[in-house]
Amino acid sequence: MDALKGIGEIGIGSRLKRLSEYMMKETQVVYDTLNIDFDPYLFPTFKIIIHKKEVTNTEINKSLKTSQPATTQAINKLEKKGLIVLTPHPKDKRKKIISLSDKGEALIDHIKPLWKSIEHTIKEYTTITSDSLIEHINTLEKKFDKESFSNSIMNHYKMNNKTQLEIIDFKKSYSPYFYDLNIEWLKTFFYVEPYDEEVLSKPEKYIVDKGGHIFFAKMNDEIVGTVALMPLNDNNTFELTKMAVSPTYRGHKIGQQLMKKCIDFAKENQFNKLLLYSNSILENAIYIYKKYGFVEIPLEKDSPYKRSDIKMEYKGL
C-alpha cells in the first residue's frame, strides 16, 4: 500500500515533492542515455540565461522567485560545466553579467529537440480531467506506473529526431575542428606531444598537401568527429591517425564509422599498407581495431609517438 496516498489531501505537498523528484530523476536518465552533460535542476536558470542573453544573478532570482542561495548554486554549476561565462558589470563591479559560453550555445542546438520531446510527454501525461488536484495526482502516478516517464520521452525523441550522420571530406574551414577535437581527446586520455601540436595545427601542410586525407563526421550540421589518413615514407603506405569524437557523441559508434570510411577508402584507392599506432590502455579501441581486421605488428624503436606501445596493420587490403 502507498502510505502517502492514504494520507489524503493533507499530504499533497509530499505527493507533489515525490512527483517532482521522480520526474527529475527520469529526465536525468534521458540526458545520460543521450550522453548530454546536463542537470534537469539547472533548466530554469539556464532557460532564463538563454532568453535574456545577458542577465545578472539578481534578475534571475527575481524572474524565478527562488532563494538567492539556490540561484547562486545553479549559476556556479552552470559555470563549472562551462555553459556560461561571468563578466564584470560595467556599472557595478559587485555584480556579474551572465551569458552563454560557446559551449552553452552549442548545447542549445543539441538539446532543444529533446526539450520538445520532454514538453510533449509532460503535456501527454498531464492532460487529465479530474475534480481535484489529488485525483489528478493519482491518475498521473498510475500513468507513470504503466510506462516510465523516461521511456515515453525517449520514444517520442527517437520517432521525431532521426539523426543523419555523414562522413565528409576536408575543407580548410574545418581545420579548427580537426585541432580542437584531437586536442580534447589527447588531454582526456594522454597528453599533447610537440609532434601532435605541430601536425594538428597545420593539417594541410603535414597531411593534405602530402597526399593524405582528412574526413569529418557531421551529424545534423554539427562536426562531431574526425580522422586522418597520413602518408608515410613507404610507397603508398598510410597511417590511420588523429581519430577523435566529441565527448557529447561518444558511445554512438561514430569512431567505427570513421574507421570504416578509412578502410573502404584504402581499398578503393589500392593502398599498399594501412597502419595505426595505439596504446594498450585503450582496451576497447584495440578490440574494435581487431574486429575490423587490424593485427598487431612489431613497434619500431623510433615510433613517432612516445605514448604508443602498439602498432597495428590492416590485413584486408
Secondary structure, DSSP 4 states (H G I P E B T S, - for coil): --HHHHHGGGGHHHHHHHHHHHHHHHHHHHHHHTT----GGGHHHHHHHHHHSSB-HHHHHHHHT--HHHHHHHHHHHHHTTSEEEEE-SS-TTSEEEEE-HHHHHHHHHHHHHHHHHHHHHHHHH----SSHHHHHHHHHHHHHHS-HHHHHHHHHHHH----EEEEE--GGGHHHHHHHHHHHHHHHS---HHHHHHHH-HIIIIITTT-EEEEEEETTEEEEEEEEEE-SSTTEEEEEEEEE-GGGTTSSHHHHHHHHHHHHHHHTT-SEEEEEE-TT-HHHHHHHHHTTEEEEPPPTT-S-TT--EEEEE---
